[in-house]
């Protein structure tokens, strides 16, 4: 394309993006079409990718197409394999996309669609994409080292310890919070519970099929598993309409919590091939398919957003979770904007597959753009709901009351009209007994997704099937995270305990497997139990805690990246990582301060504990609040220590007290460039 | 000059027609390439490529036993692979 046309094209994209952003930001009083959000996001991502990531590639990181990557130098056909960049992109995206970008935006929609949407777009382009990109490149230049190892070698021993503790904490809290989402989605829902229960024998069947009948044919097996899961959704409808079966699968929240805890323990101790691997494949298959389908549905239907751009809950009195937009919107939406967890993937499998250095831009920066787009779709799914319905589904009984009439009256009094009859009709349409108090974001997302899907394919008659498909998709997703996360946590614990007593570090020694599995399951099970006992619905305390942990991990990742940039002698470009780092420090430290010390019992853990103590509540509930406060406090102090250590390290380099040198692997010229030229 | 133009016109038309044909025939090729790439991405995500590499490395035929050894070899790596939230 001639240069002038290229320039005109990018001017047009920028103007279109600005127009779309202005429309979603300034429109008041009327519904706007969801496509404005899509256009704003796509145009901003395109400009960000074309110009900002290009600037980072050339000036900050100086990507070298002639430098051999570890995938080429250490190619062993197993861990290190030079792989096509689009294949690595797909692999990386499948690993970073989880329930976070779906749940966070749905919860943050209580502020209206505007704050969350702006944060998703700006946070991704200036923060999340940058973090994923630079950490991926730095790991590539260090033979695929993990974030923890890089923190240790570039900042100091404390950096490694803090990264380790942050990772373990985030895994535990993530598992507790996401398990609570599943419990809230499945409680008193025989249809959903049956469908999810059936995914376990289906996974075992897939495991046997894969191992005995068609070895290695994973895609074929996943298609078979998917067909069986769809059959289970239809079976679930029959179960819910058959009173004797419905009674068996109608479970309370505590029963579901116990079953999930038992499941987590079993999945962590059983051989991988039997349950974990086939479920993982099935979950990935459903995930990729559903996300693509949702994107097509939004573009085809172009729904209007019924949620206003800003709601009255910007003042911090929101029923879904308490707290003002700053800082709580920014920790509620982590995945989709900036997620510390991604730095683990960017310094895990992905760097070992990268064929050429310049490809880190597509995989790191581009992969996060794709994840951010998923978050935009989740925001749309939540915002197409009538606000009254959204709040009826997402508000805990402790805020709006148990009785349908009382809940409808309370929500209507906030200015979001809804009636008990309307909610009953909707519950009937999606095949549920009730949709009140289904906190956690998943059911609201499922209702929104079912509305979009049923308007695209099948009409209102199949809304119940779409709703349960969406619930199955989310629960399957989350249960896969629970079994995989419990295992990762178990391995991390075994690695650490192995330093104390060697046999505990042996990953194949069964007593160690059982012991460490039990410890990890007990840790997240405690948070789950706390969530279902919490009169405020659990999500109010657990999701912000998870968000704080995740963003603190992002703080550690950006701290490592900033230190490395300074040590590379590129201090003049340090703002690229320093600005998102400062922003995250402001967000996480303010949020932590509020969550620990705020005098409002709906926000501050300690104030809530005091309120419970004054009311003579169960000591266990009081302990839970104090535990949450302690976890938050310890993490903040540790991250503050790593910030200080990193700051001193940077100062030493900048003032010349220390030689600016990083711990990169030595330069080796790539042979792939010659092969490509030939 | 006019002769040149007269002689050039059919040649140009032929060239344009050939370019057009080449463009048209390039579309199915691009679609096939895209599908191949998509299949490669899915095979990598679903570990089919990893299994293929394992077979090539050990010069083995696919069988239940070979797949069991492959899974055993990958168990640690797969278990330690974090899944994002």
Interface residues (C-beta under 8 A of the other chain):
Chain A: X77 X78 X79 X81 X83 X84 X86 X87 X88 X89 X90 X91 X94 X95 X96 X97 X98 X99 X100 X171 X174 X178 X210 X211 X212 X215 X216 X217 X218 X219 X222 X271 X272 X273 X276 X277 X280 X281 X284 X285 X288 X334 X335 X339 X341 X342 X344 X345 X348 X349 X480 X481 X484 X485 X487 X488 X491 X507 X546 X550
Chain B: X37 X40 X41 X42 X43 X44 X45 X46 X47 X48 X49 X50 X51 X52 X53 X54 X56 X57 X62 X63 X64 X66 X67 X68 X70 X71 X73 X75 X76 X77 X78 X79 X80 X81 X82 X83 X84 X85
